[in-house]
Amino acid sequence: MPITSPSPLSLLPLLFLSFVSGNKTKTLASPALHHSVSPVSKFLKLLSLYCCSCFLGVASTTFTVTNNCAYTVWPGILASGGSSPLSSTGFALSPGESHSLEAPSSPWSGRLWARTLCSADPSSGHFSCATGDCGSGTVECSGSGAAPPATLAEFTLCGAGGLDFFDVSLVDGYNLPILVAPQTSGSTAGKCGPTGCLVDLNGLCPSDLKVTVNGEGVACRSACEAFGSPRYCCSGDFGSPSTCGPTSYSQFFKNACPRAYSYAYDDATSTFTCATATTPGYIITFCPSTTSLKSAGNPAAAGVPLINDTMLFMGGAKVVSHAAPTATCPPSFSLLVLVLCWPLLRLI
């Protein structure tokens, strides 16, 4: 799952203390020459470089959320890791509609998901949803996350190495198909490409995981939520990558959606990265297919192990390879930032 970036302001005290405590008179190669750097000057240099690396030349990232389902969904957005909330934390999206949100031009992390079968109580006005409900009682989630099961699109923007990290996670279960596609001017080979879960699993969900409303499958729980076992939750004695592996339940999700997280330590095939500097936005599509009925799906994908690692699109109309990368994402943003910031550093 995406790496959570600390808030820039939260690092400043540690940054200053580190360099003040470590600032001594440095003896250079020549024994007759000494050079002293004041703590304040050194701190300002580091601060300038840090600010440049996080902010210089990085425009805000645009999330374009599109509803391709045959029914209204209510997207929810939760900022995490000290990140600022976006302009909206929840809204209604009718079939065929799109809505854009701007993330700040700084490190940001959070998740997006769709709520379904939502309504407001006629007497109290309390708003709630059958799947993905955030419990706020209103359309805006206001800092609350999705109640499982829900398909999650997770992001860390301007993360380590000048990269965006993103994934689609079924660790908290599934409620509808999602596609996340980067809008990038860089390479889309390897780990900088689309990811998602594009098979509608609600009709295929095992009976002991299925969530129904009026007899219809509307979501599919994770085994962790359904049974609470440490084995399924990757907790307790199973709380490490070496002790918690895939199960028959997580494999159901993985077979259908090879690029999505199926359990907590499913990192190798499920985390994707693009260079922040060349990726101005992401398109998040709910029900990313012309076939968006809840009963649609791909039984072969869910029930038969894959013979190669592909992304399955609902309806079988499109297949995107997930083979070994033939190219890498653009060079590290940090090097570019250093070049751009060098004149500023020399002035300090």
LINTA-V94458 format. One record per pair of residues at least 6 apart in sequence whose C-alpha atoms are under 8 Angstrom apart, sorted by the first residue. I is the first residue (numbers start at 1). J is the second residue. D is the distance in whole Angstrom. If there is no record, write none. Layout:
I,J,D / I,J,D
This chain:
1,154,7 / 1,166,7 / 1,167,7 / 1,169,8 / 1,261,8 / 1,264,8 / 1,267,7 / 1,270,8 / 1,271,6 / 2,109,8 / 2,154,7 / 2,155,6 / 2,156,6 / 2,165,5 / 2,166,6 / 2,167,7 / 2,271,7 / 3,156,6 / 3,159,7 / 3,165,7 / 4,80,8 / 4,81,6 / 4,109,6 / 4,156,6 / 4,159,8 / 5,81,6 / 5,107,6 / 5,108,7 / 5,109,7 / 5,156,7 / 5,159,6 / 5,160,8 / 6,81,6 / 6,82,7 / 6,107,8 / 7,81,7 / 7,82,6 / 7,83,7 / 7,107,7 / 8,107,8 / 12,47,8 / 15,43,8 / 16,43,6 / 19,39,7 / 19,42,7 / 19,43,7 / 20,39,5 / 20,40,8 / 20,43,8 / 23,37,7 / 23,38,8 / 23,39,6 / 24,36,7 / 24,37,8 / 25,34,7 / 25,35,6 / 25,36,5 / 25,37,7 / 26,34,6 / 26,35,6 / 26,36,6 / 27,33,7 / 27,34,5 / 27,35,7 / 28,34,6 / 28,35,7 / 41,348,7 / 44,348,7 / 45,345,6 / 45,348,7 / 48,341,8 / 48,344,8 / 48,345,7 / 49,337,8 / 49,338,7 / 49,341,7 / 49,345,7 / 52,337,6 / 52,338,8 / 52,341,6 / 53,162,8 / 53,333,8 / 53,334,6 / 53,337,5 / 53,338,7 / 54,105,8 / 54,106,6 / 54,107,7 / 54,158,7 / 54,162,8 / 55,105,6 / 55,106,6 / 56,337,7 / 57,277,7 / 58,105,6 / 58,106,8 / 58,276,7 / 58,277,6 / 59,104,8 / 59,105,5 / 59,280,7 / 60,102,6 / 60,103,6 / 60,104,5 / 60,105,4 / 60,106,8 / 60,280,7 / 61,102,6 / 61,103,5 / 61,104,7 / 61,105,7 / 61,279,8 / 61,280,5 / 61,281,5 / 61,282,8 / 62,100,7 / 62,101,6 / 62,102,5 / 62,103,6 / 62,280,6 / 62,281,4 / 62,282,6 / 63,100,6 / 63,101,5 / 63,102,6 / 63,103,7 / 63,281,6 / 63,282,5 / 63,283,6 / 63,284,7 / 64,98,7 / 64,99,6 / 64,100,4 / 64,101,6 / 64,281,8 / 64,282,6 / 64,283,5 / 64,284,6 / 65,98,5 / 65,99,5 / 65,100,6 / 65,283,6 / 65,284,5 / 65,285,6 / 65,286,8 / 66,93,8 / 66,96,7 / 66,97,6 / 66,98,4 / 66,99,7 / 66,283,7 / 66,284,6 / 66,285,5 / 66,286,6 / 67,73,7 / 67,93,6 / 67,94,7 / 67,95,5 / 67,96,5 / 67,97,6 / 67,98,6 / 67,285,6 / 67,286,5 / 67,287,7 / 68,95,6 / 68,96,5 / 68,97,8 / 68,285,7 / 68,286,6 / 68,287,5 / 68,288,6 / 68,289,7 / 68,290,8 / 68,292,7 / 69,95,6 / 69,96,7 / 69,286,6 / 69,287,5 / 69,288,8 / 69,292,5 / 69,293,7 / 70,95,6 / 70,292,6 / 70,293,7 / 71,94,7 / 71,95,6 / 72,92,7 / 72,93,6 / 72,94,4 / 72,95,6 / 72,116,7 / 73,92,6 / 73,93,5 / 73,94,7 / 73,95,8 / 73,114,6 / 73,115,6 / 73,116,5 / 73,117,8 / 73,118,8 / 74,90,7 / 74,91,5 / 74,92,4 / 74,93,6 / 74,114,6 / 74,115,5 / 74,116,6 / 74,118,8 / 74,139,8 / 75,90,6 / 75,91,6 / 75,92,7 / 75,93,7 / 75,112,7 / 75,113,6 / 75,114,4 / 75,115,6 / 76,89,6 / 76,90,4 / 76,91,7 / 76,112,6 / 76,113,5 / 76,114,6 / 76,115,7 / 76,134,8 / 76,140,7 / 76,141,6 / 76,145,8 / 76,146,8 / 77,86,8 / 77,88,7 / 77,89,5 / 77,90,6 / 77,110,7 / 77,111,6 / 77,112,5 / 77,113,7 / 77,141,7 / 77,145,8 / 78,85,7 / 78,89,7 / 78,110,5 / 78,111,5 / 78,112,7 / 78,141,8 / 78,142,8 / 78,143,6 / 78,144,7 / 78,145,6 / 79,85,5 / 79,86,7 / 79,108,8 / 79,109,6 / 79,110,4 / 79,111,7 / 79,143,7 / 80,108,8 / 80,109,6 / 80,110,5 / 80,111,8 / 81,108,8 / 81,109,6 / 81,110,8 / 83,107,7 / 83,108,5 / 83,109,6 / 83,110,8 / 84,104,8 / 84,108,7 / 85,143,8 / 86,101,7 / 86,102,7 / 86,103,6 / 86,104,8 / 87,101,7 / 87,102,7 / 88,101,8 / 88,140,7 / 89,140,5 / 89,141,5 / 89,142,6 / 89,143,7 / 90,139,6 / 90,140,4 / 90,141,6 / 90,142,8 / 91,139,6 / 91,140,6 / 92,139,8 / 93,99,8 / 106,157,8 / 106,158,6 / 107,156,7 / 107,157,5 / 107,158,5 / 107,159,6 / 108,155,8 / 108,156,6 / 108,157,5 / 108,158,7 / 109,154,8 / 109,155,5 / 109,156,4 / 109,157,6 / 110,154,6 / 110,155,6 / 110,156,7 / 111,152,6 / 111,153,5 / 111,154,4 / 111,155,6 / 112,152,6 / 112,153,5 / 112,154,7 / 113,132,7 / 113,146,8 / 113,150,7 / 113,151,6 / 113,152,5 / 113,153,6 / 114,132,6 / 114,150,8 / 114,151,8 / 114,176,8 / 114,286,8 / 115,129,6 / 115,130,8 / 115,131,5 / 115,132,5 / 115,133,6 / 115,150,8 / 116,129,6 / 116,130,6 / 116,131,5 / 116,132,7 / 117,129,5 / 117,130,5 / 117,131,7 / 118,127,7 / 118,128,6 / 118,129,4 / 118,130,6 / 119,127,6 / 119,128,6 / 119,129,6 / 120,126,5 / 120,127,4 / 120,128,6 / 121,127,6 / 126,137,5 / 126,138,7 / 127,136,8 / 127,137,5 / 127,138,5 / 127,139,7 / 128,134,8 / 128,135,7 / 128,137,6 / 128,138,7 / 130,213,8 / 131,147,7 / 131,148,7 / 131,149,7 / 131,150,7 / 131,175,7 / 131,218,7 / 131,219,7 / 132,146,5 / 132,147,5 / 132,148,6 / 132,149,6 / 132,150,5 / 132,175,8 / 133,145,8 / 133,146,5 / 133,147,5 / 134,141,6 / 134,144,5 / 134,145,5 / 134,146,5 / 134,147,6 / 135,141,7 / 135,144,7 / 135,147,8 / 136,142,7 / 136,144,7 / 148,172,5 / 148,173,6 / 148,174,8 / 148,221,7 / 148,225,8 / 149,172,5 / 149,173,4 / 149,174,5 / 149,175,6 / 149,219,6 / 149,220,6 / 149,221,5 / 149,222,7 / 150,170,7 / 150,172,6 / 150,173,5 / 150,174,5 / 150,175,5 / 150,176,8 / 150,219,7 / 151,168,7 / 151,169,6 / 151,170,6 / 151,172,7 / 151,173,6 / 151,174,5 / 151,175,6 / 151,176,6 / 151,177,7 / 151,178,7 / 152,168,6 / 152,169,5 / 152,170,7 / 152,172,8 / 153,166,7 / 153,167,6 / 153,168,5 / 153,169,6 / 153,178,8 / 153,180,7 / 153,284,8 / 154,166,5 / 154,167,5 / 154,168,6 / 154,169,7 / 155,164,7 / 155,165,6 / 155,166,4 / 155,167,7 / 156,164,6 / 156,165,5 / 156,166,6 / 157,163,7 / 157,164,4 / 157,165,6 / 157,276,7 / 158,164,5 / 158,276,6 / 159,165,7 / 161,332,6 / 161,333,7 / 161,334,6 / 162,275,6 / 162,276,6 / 162,277,7 / 162,332,6 / 162,333,5 / 162,334,6 / 163,273,6 / 163,274,6 / 163,275,4 / 163,276,5 / 163,332,8 / 163,333,7 / 164,273,5 / 164,274,5 / 164,275,6 / 164,276,5 / 165,271,7 / 165,272,6 / 165,273,5 / 165,274,7 / 166,271,6 / 166,272,5 / 166,273,6 / 167,180,8 / 167,195,7 / 167,196,7 / 167,260,7 / 167,261,7 / 167,270,6 / 167,271,5 / 167,272,6 / 168,178,8 / 168,180,8 / 168,195,7 / 168,196,5 / 168,197,7 / 168,259,8 / 168,260,5 / 168,261,6 / 168,270,7 / 169,260,5 / 169,261,5 / 169,262,7 / 170,222,7 / 170,253,7 / 170,260,7 / 170,261,6 / 170,262,5 / 170,263,7 / 171,222,6 / 171,261,6 / 171,262,5 / 171,263,5 / 171,264,6 / 172,221,7 / 172,222,6 / 172,225,7 / 173,219,8 / 173,220,6 / 173,221,5 / 173,222,4 / 174,201,8 / 174,219,6 / 174,220,5 / 174,221,6 / 174,222,8 / 175,202,7 / 175,218,6 / 175,219,4 / 175,220,6 / 176,200,6 / 176,201,8 / 176,202,8 / 176,219,7 / 176,286,7 / 176,287,7 / 177,196,8 / 177,197,5 / 177,198,5 / 177,199,6 / 177,200,6 / 177,286,6 / 177,287,5 / 177,288,7 / 178,196,5 / 178,197,5 / 178,198,6 / 178,284,7 / 178,285,6 / 178,286,5 / 178,287,6 / 178,288,6 / 179,194,7 / 179,195,6 / 179,196,4 / 179,197,6 / 179,198,7 / 179,283,8 / 179,284,6 / 179,285,5 / 179,286,7 / 179,287,8 / 179,288,6 / 180,194,6 / 180,195,5 / 180,196,6 / 180,282,7 / 180,283,6 / 180,284,5 / 180,285,7 / 181,193,7 / 181,194,4 / 181,195,7 / 181,282,6 / 181,283,5 / 181,284,7 / 182,192,8 / 182,193,6 / 182,194,6 / 182,274,8 / 182,279,7 / 182,281,6 / 182,282,4 / 182,283,6 / 183,279,6 / 183,280,6 / 183,281,5 / 183,282,5 / 183,283,7 / 184,274,8 / 184,278,5 / 184,279,4 / 184,280,7 / 184,281,7 / 185,278,5 / 185,279,7 / 186,274,8 / 186,275,8 / 186,278,6 / 186,279,7 / 186,329,7 / 186,330,6 / 187,327,7 / 187,328,7 / 187,329,5 / 187,330,7 / 188,329,7 / 189,325,6 / 189,326,6 / 189,327,6 / 189,328,7 / 189,329,7 / 190,322,7 / 190,323,8 / 190,324,7 / 190,325,4 / 190,326,6 / 190,327,6 / 190,328,6 / 190,329,8 / 191,271,8 / 191,272,5 / 191,273,5 / 191,274,7 / 191,325,7 / 191,328,8 / 191,329,7 / 192,272,6 / 192,273,5 / 192,274,5 / 192,328,8 / 192,329,6 / 193,272,7 / 193,273,8 / 193,274,8 / 195,259,6 / 195,260,7 / 195,272,8 / 195,311,8 / 196,257,7 / 196,259,6 / 196,260,6 / 196,311,8 / 197,256,8 / 197,257,5 / 197,258,8 / 197,259,7 / 197,260,6 / 197,311,8 / 197,312,8 / 197,313,8 / 198,257,7 / 198,287,7 / 198,288,7 / 198,289,8 / 198,312,6 / 198,313,5 / 198,314,5 / 199,256,6 / 199,257,7 / 199,297,5 / 199,298,6 / 199,312,7 / 199,313,6 / 199,314,5 / 200,292,8 / 200,294,7 / 200,295,7 / 200,296,6 / 200,297,5 / 200,298,7 / 200,314,7 / 201,219,8 / 201,220,7 / 201,297,6 / 201,298,8 / 201,302,8 / 202,210,7 / 202,217,5 / 202,218,6 / 202,219,5 / 202,220,6 / 202,294,7 / 202,295,7 / 203,217,6 / 203,294,7 / 203,295,5 / 203,296,7 / 203,297,7 / 204,297,7 / 204,299,7 / 204,302,7 / 205,217,8 / 205,220,6 / 206,220,8 / 208,226,8 / 209,220,5 / 209,221,5 / 209,222,7 / 209,223,7 / 209,226,6 / 210,217,6 / 210,218,8 / 210,219,6 / 210,220,5 / 210,221,6 / 211,217,6 / 211,218,6 / 211,219,5 / 211,220,6 / 211,221,7 / 212,218,5 / 212,219,7 / 218,294,8 / 222,249,8 / 222,250,8 / 223,232,6 / 223,233,8 / 223,249,6 / 223,250,8 / 224,230,8 / 224,232,5 / 224,233,5 / 225,233,8 / 230,236,6 / 230,237,7 / 230,238,6 / 230,239,8 / 231,238,6 / 231,244,7 / 232,244,8 / 232,247,7 / 233,264,8 / 234,240,7 / 234,243,8 / 234,244,5 / 234,264,7 / 237,243,7 / 238,244,5 / 240,265,8 / 241,265,6 / 244,265,7 / 245,263,8 / 245,265,7 / 246,262,8 / 246,263,7 / 250,262,5 / 250,263,6 / 251,262,7 / 252,302,6 / 252,303,7 / 253,262,6 / 253,302,7 / 254,260,7 / 254,261,7 / 254,262,6 / 255,301,6 / 255,302,5 / 255,303,7 / 255,304,7 / 255,305,6 / 255,306,6 / 256,298,8 / 256,301,5 / 256,302,4 / 256,303,8 / 256,312,7 / 257,301,8 / 257,311,7 / 257,312,7 / 258,269,8 / 258,270,8 / 258,309,7 / 258,310,6 / 258,311,6 / 258,312,8 / 259,269,6 / 259,270,5 / 259,310,8 / 259,311,6 / 260,269,8 / 260,270,5 / 261,267,7 / 261,269,8 / 261,270,5 / 273,329,8 / 274,329,6 / 274,330,8 / 275,329,6 / 275,330,6 / 275,331,8 / 275,332,7 / 275,333,7 / 276,333,7 / 277,333,6 / 278,330,8 / 288,313,8 / 288,314,8 / 289,313,7 / 289,314,6 / 289,315,7 / 291,314,7 / 291,315,6 / 296,314,8 / 296,315,8 / 297,314,6 / 297,315,7 / 298,314,7 / 298,315,7 / 301,312,8 / 309,321,7 / 309,322,6 / 309,323,7 / 310,319,7 / 310,320,6 / 310,321,5 / 310,322,5 / 310,323,8 / 311,319,6 / 311,320,5 / 311,321,7 / 311,322,7 / 312,318,7 / 312,319,6 / 312,320,7 / 313,319,6
